[in-house]
Amino acid sequence: MNNSYHITNSVSCCRVLKHPGTDSIKYAYIIYLDASEFSSILQEIFQDNQITSYILTDNGKIVASNNPSLLSASLDEEKLDFLYNKGDSLKKRAHTNYHTTTLRNGWLQVTEIPDSYIMQNTHILIKSILLTILISLPLTILVVVLISKNLTRRIKTLSRAMETLQLDASDTNMKALVPQDRAPETFDEIDKLGITFEKMQHSLNDNLQSILELSLTEERLKYQLLQSQINPHFLYNILGSIQTCQSLGKLDIANQMLTNLTRFYRMTLRKSEDLISIRDELTIAQLYLEMEKLCHNDNLTWEINMEDGIDNFLICKFTLQPFLENSILHGLSQKTPEVHISIDLSYGDDTVIIVITDNGIGMAKEQLLELQKTLDEKIVNYEKHFGIGNVNKRISNPYFGNGRISVESCLYEGTSITIEFDQMEKYDEECNDCR
């Protein structure tokens, strides 16, 4: 209003206060607002000139608008009726969308948005979404590929570790499946699986070592049991020969046999190891042959042939004696009163081959087959072929040469025994003790 209190293009707001008992008016106040202020607010809110917003009176006059050209304009009856009478706040007419809000005084705040504006902004939104997808999709794929490669690499590492698991591998040869510099709280499921596998491998190695030690101890005990069995067997046969000499009055021969027997046992007791050198084994064999020669005079001869250096390898103690004993006791007969024994030692493929040949009476086919079966099945029969079966059982042990024995014989033509076992040196025996 101007200085003369004349109202000009204003919007008035009135508030009346009445007495609660008499309902009489106590006082009233009226506020006049310039319509241009509403227009300024609408212009700030709706700056795009494609959107039109205005305040419409109930008689169809526009009192405020973000478009100055519409101020004081009146709408036609049809449009006014469209805006007022249709109940929905969202309305559409032709290619224009209307949003109406009813004010407390009954007027309408109307916003007109053309379809072209919506489509234009929709296209922009779609382009923005597509651009975002085009940018984010390769990045997402790249991240997924990198994560997948990392997971695949770790799983392959774990898989290779499981495939190449070596139960006897030392701790220094085990590949760490989890980085040692990482904190435990950062471990994922694959890391935990790798740690579990490492612990399992350590546990298996510890258990395997214990099993190997127990197995080696068991094999040594078995070997020593067989060794202890053959000594009384040999002693019984020698004492029987000495007794025979005494009964025949050959006391000088019996005394010499006792002397040789003393030397023999001094030699065997001095070599207390399970494995001795072939040189020592041949010495024991010659002592035995010399004792037997005292009983048989010139009916027993022998020769030993060996390749250079072969006598440095190791052999199970008391390997040769049972075969020499069989050649003498079972070889001498009326048809073969003289027996010659040949002991030949040669190199095989990382093995030592010992062939004991005699020209004794030999064996019948049935007897040969029975002995071959005893050797093949590694039988130790205390009543028959005890000495040969005992030796065969001992040298066939992987810890004592992994050996094998074969026999060929023909009646009245002699017998040939072939003993073959792995080349073993003193160093190998020490390694067996450490395993």
RAURVEN-V234874 format. One record per residue. RES is the residue in three letters. SS is DSSP state (@ for helix, = for strand, . for the rest). NEAR is the number of other ideal C-beta (glycine too) atoms within 10 Angstrom. D_CENTER is the distance of its C-alpha to the mean C-alpha in whole Angstrom. Layout:
# RAURVEN-V234874
RES/SS/NEAR/D_CENTER + RES/SS/NEAR/D_CENTER
This chain:
# RAURVEN-V234874
MET/./11/94 + ASN/./7/96 + ASN/./5/99 + SER/./5/101 + TYR/./6/99 + HIS/./7/98 + ILE/./9/95 + THR/./9/93 + ASN/./12/90 + SER/=/14/89 + VAL/=/17/87 + SER/=/11/88 + CYS/=/11/86 + CYS/=/10/88 + ARG/=/9/87 + VAL/=/10/90 + LEU/=/10/90 + LYS/=/12/93 + HIS/./9/94 + PRO/./7/92 + GLY/./6/95 + THR/./8/98 + ASP/./7/96 + SER/./7/98 + ILE/=/10/96 + LYS/=/10/96 + TYR/=/8/94 + ALA/=/10/92 + TYR/=/9/91 + ILE/=/9/90 + ILE/=/10/88 + TYR/=/13/88 + LEU/=/12/85 + ASP/=/14/86 + ALA/@/18/84 + SER/@/15/83 + GLU/@/12/81 + PHE/@/18/79 + SER/@/22/79 + SER/@/13/77 + ILE/@/14/74 + LEU/@/21/74 + GLN/@/16/74 + GLU/@/9/71 + ILE/@/11/69 + PHE/./19/69 + GLN/./9/70 + ASP/./10/69 + ASN/./8/72 + GLN/./13/71 + ILE/=/16/70 + THR/=/20/74 + SER/=/21/74 + TYR/=/23/77 + ILE/=/21/79 + LEU/=/25/82 + THR/./17/84 + ASP/./11/85 + ASN/./9/88 + GLY/./17/86 + LYS/=/15/87 + ILE/=/19/84 + VAL/=/19/84 + ALA/=/25/81 + SER/=/23/79 + ASN/./22/76 + ASN/./18/79 + PRO/@/9/82 + SER/@/7/84 + LEU/@/16/83 + LEU/./16/85 + SER/./10/88 + ALA/./14/87 + SER/=/12/88 + LEU/./20/85 + ASP/./9/87 + GLU/@/9/87 + GLU/@/9/85 + LYS/@/14/82 + LEU/@/18/83 + ASP/@/12/83 + PHE/@/15/80 + LEU/@/17/78 + TYR/@/15/80 + ASN/@/7/80 + LYS/./14/76 + GLY/./5/74 + ASP/./9/71 + SER/./11/70 + LEU/=/9/69 + LYS/=/16/71 + LYS/=/12/71 + ARG/=/13/74 + ALA/./7/74 + HIS/./9/72 + THR/=/14/72 + ASN/=/16/69 + TYR/=/20/71 + HIS/=/14/70 + THR/=/17/73 + THR/=/11/73 + THR/=/11/76 + LEU/./11/77 + ARG/./6/79 + ASN/./11/82 + GLY/./9/82 + TRP/./18/81 + LEU/=/19/78 + GLN/=/16/76 + VAL/=/20/75 + THR/=/17/72 + GLU/=/18/72 + ILE/=/19/69 + PRO/=/15/69 + ASP/@/12/67 + SER/@/11/67 + TYR/@/15/65 + ILE/@/13/63 + MET/@/10/62 + GLN/@/12/62 + ASN/@/13/59 + THR/@/10/57 + HIS/@/10/57 + ILE/@/10/56 + LEU/@/10/53 + ILE/@/10/52 + LYS/@/10/52 + SER/@/10/50 + ILE/@/10/47 + LEU/@/10/47 + LEU/@/10/47 + THR/@/10/44 + ILE/@/11/42 + LEU/@/9/42 + ILE/@/10/41 + SER/@/10/39 + LEU/@/10/37 + PRO/@/10/36 + LEU/@/9/35 + THR/@/11/33 + ILE/@/10/31 + LEU/@/10/30 + VAL/@/10/29 + VAL/@/10/27 + VAL/@/10/26 + LEU/@/10/24 + ILE/@/10/23 + SER/@/10/21 + LYS/@/10/20 + ASN/@/11/19 + LEU/@/12/16 + THR/@/10/16 + ARG/@/10/15 + ARG/@/17/12 + ILE/@/13/11 + LYS/@/10/10 + THR/@/15/9 + LEU/@/17/6 + SER/@/10/6 + ARG/@/12/7 + ALA/@/17/4 + MET/@/12/2 + GLU/@/7/6 + THR/./9/7 + LEU/./13/6 + GLN/./11/9 + LEU/./12/11 + ASP/./11/14 + ALA/./14/13 + SER/./8/15 + ASP/@/9/14 + THR/@/5/16 + ASN/@/8/14 + MET/./15/11 + LYS/./10/11 + ALA/./11/11 + LEU/./20/10 + VAL/./18/13 + PRO/./9/17 + GLN/./5/18 + ASP/./5/22 + ARG/./10/21 + ALA/./6/23 + PRO/@/9/21 + GLU/@/5/23 + THR/@/8/22 + PHE/./15/18 + ASP/./9/18 + GLU/@/7/15 + ILE/@/16/12 + ASP/@/17/13 + LYS/@/12/13 + LEU/@/16/10 + GLY/@/19/8 + ILE/@/15/11 + THR/@/11/10 + PHE/@/16/6 + GLU/@/17/8 + LYS/@/10/11 + MET/@/12/9 + GLN/@/19/8 + HIS/@/12/11 + SER/@/10/13 + LEU/@/15/12 + ASN/@/17/13 + ASP/@/10/16 + ASN/@/11/17 + LEU/@/12/16 + GLN/@/13/19 + SER/@/10/21 + ILE/@/11/21 + LEU/@/13/22 + GLU/@/11/24 + LEU/@/10/26 + SER/@/13/26 + LEU/@/15/27 + THR/@/10/30 + GLU/@/10/31 + GLU/@/17/31 + ARG/@/16/33 + LEU/@/10/35 + LYS/@/14/36 + TYR/@/20/37 + GLN/@/12/39 + LEU/@/11/41 + LEU/@/19/41 + GLN/@/15/43 + SER/@/9/45 + GLN/@/14/46 + ILE/@/20/47 + ASN/@/13/50 + PRO/@/9/52 + HIS/@/16/52 + PHE/@/19/53 + LEU/@/13/56 + TYR/@/9/57 + ASN/@/16/58 + ILE/@/20/59 + LEU/@/13/62 + GLY/@/10/63 + SER/@/20/64 + ILE/@/20/66 + GLN/@/11/67 + THR/@/13/69 + CYS/@/20/70 + GLN/@/14/72 + SER/@/9/73 + LEU/./11/75 + GLY/./9/76 + LYS/./16/74 + LEU/@/10/74 + ASP/@/10/73 + ILE/@/19/70 + ALA/@/20/69 + ASN/@/14/69 + GLN/@/16/67 + MET/@/24/64 + LEU/@/15/64 + THR/@/12/64 + ASN/@/19/61 + LEU/@/19/59 + THR/@/10/60 + ARG/@/15/58 + PHE/@/22/56 + TYR/@/16/54 + ARG/@/11/55 + MET/@/14/52 + THR/@/19/50 + LEU/@/8/50 + ARG/@/9/49 + LYS/./16/46 + SER/./8/44 + GLU/./11/41 + ASP/./19/39 + LEU/=/21/39 + ILE/=/22/42 + SER/=/18/43 + ILE/@/21/45 + ARG/@/13/48 + ASP/@/18/48 + GLU/@/22/47 + LEU/@/18/50 + THR/@/18/53 + ILE/@/21/52 + ALA/@/22/53 + GLN/@/16/56 + LEU/@/19/57 + TYR/@/22/57 + LEU/@/22/58 + GLU/@/16/61 + MET/@/21/62 + GLU/@/24/62 + LYS/@/17/64 + LEU/@/20/67 + CYS/@/19/67 + HIS/@/15/67 + ASN/@/8/69 + ASP/@/7/69 + ASN/@/15/67 + LEU/=/22/64 + THR/=/13/63 + TRP/=/20/59 + GLU/=/9/58 + ILE/=/14/55 + ASN/=/10/53 + MET/=/17/50 + GLU/./12/48 + ASP/./7/48 + GLY/./8/46 + ILE/@/16/44 + ASP/@/18/46 + ASN/@/12/43 + PHE/./22/40 + LEU/=/24/39 + ILE/=/26/40 + CYS/=/24/40 + LYS/./23/43 + PHE/./23/46 + THR/./26/45 + LEU/./24/48 + GLN/@/23/50 + PRO/@/23/50 + PHE/@/23/50 + LEU/@/23/53 + GLU/@/19/55 + ASN/@/21/54 + SER/@/26/56 + ILE/@/24/59 + LEU/@/13/60 + HIS/./17/59 + GLY/./21/60 + LEU/./18/64 + SER/./12/66 + GLN/./6/70 + LYS/./9/69 + THR/./18/66 + PRO/./9/68 + GLU/./13/67 + VAL/=/23/63 + HIS/=/17/61 + ILE/=/23/57 + SER/=/17/55 + ILE/=/21/52 + ASP/=/15/50 + LEU/=/19/47 + SER/=/14/45 + TYR/=/15/42 + GLY/./11/40 + ASP/./7/36 + ASP/./7/35 + THR/=/17/37 + VAL/=/24/40 + ILE/=/16/42 + ILE/=/24/45 + VAL/=/17/48 + ILE/=/21/51 + THR/=/17/54 + ASP/=/26/57 + ASN/./17/60 + GLY/./25/61 + ILE/./20/62 + GLY/./21/58 + MET/./21/57 + ALA/./13/58 + LYS/@/10/55 + GLU/@/8/54 + GLN/@/14/54 + LEU/@/17/51 + LEU/@/11/49 + GLU/@/14/49 + LEU/@/21/48 + GLN/@/15/45 + LYS/@/11/44 + THR/@/21/44 + LEU/@/20/42 + ASP/@/12/39 + GLU/./9/39 + LYS/./14/38 + ILE/./13/41 + VAL/./18/43 + ASN/./12/46 + TYR/./10/49 + GLU/./5/52 + LYS/./11/51 + HIS/./20/49 + PHE/@/16/48 + GLY/@/20/48 + ILE/@/21/46 + GLY/@/22/44 + ASN/@/22/43 + VAL/@/25/42 + ASN/@/24/40 + LYS/@/17/38 + ARG/@/26/37 + ILE/@/21/37 + SER/./17/34 + ASN/./18/32 + PRO/@/11/29 + TYR/@/19/30 + PHE/@/24/33 + GLY/./25/33 + ASN/./14/32 + GLY/./22/36 + ARG/=/16/38 + ILE/=/24/41 + SER/=/13/44 + VAL/=/18/47 + GLU/=/15/50 + SER/=/21/54 + CYS/=/13/57 + LEU/./14/60 + TYR/./12/63 + GLU/./13/61 + GLY/=/22/58 + THR/=/24/54 + SER/=/16/51 + ILE/=/25/48 + THR/=/15/45 + ILE/=/23/43 + GLU/=/19/39 + PHE/=/23/37 + ASP/=/17/34 + GLN/./16/36 + MET/./22/35 + GLU/./13/36 + LYS/@/13/37 + TYR/@/8/33 + ASP/@/16/31 + GLU/@/16/33 + GLU/@/9/32 + CYS/@/10/28 + ASN/@/17/28 + ASP/@/10/30 + CYS/@/6/27 + ARG/./11/24
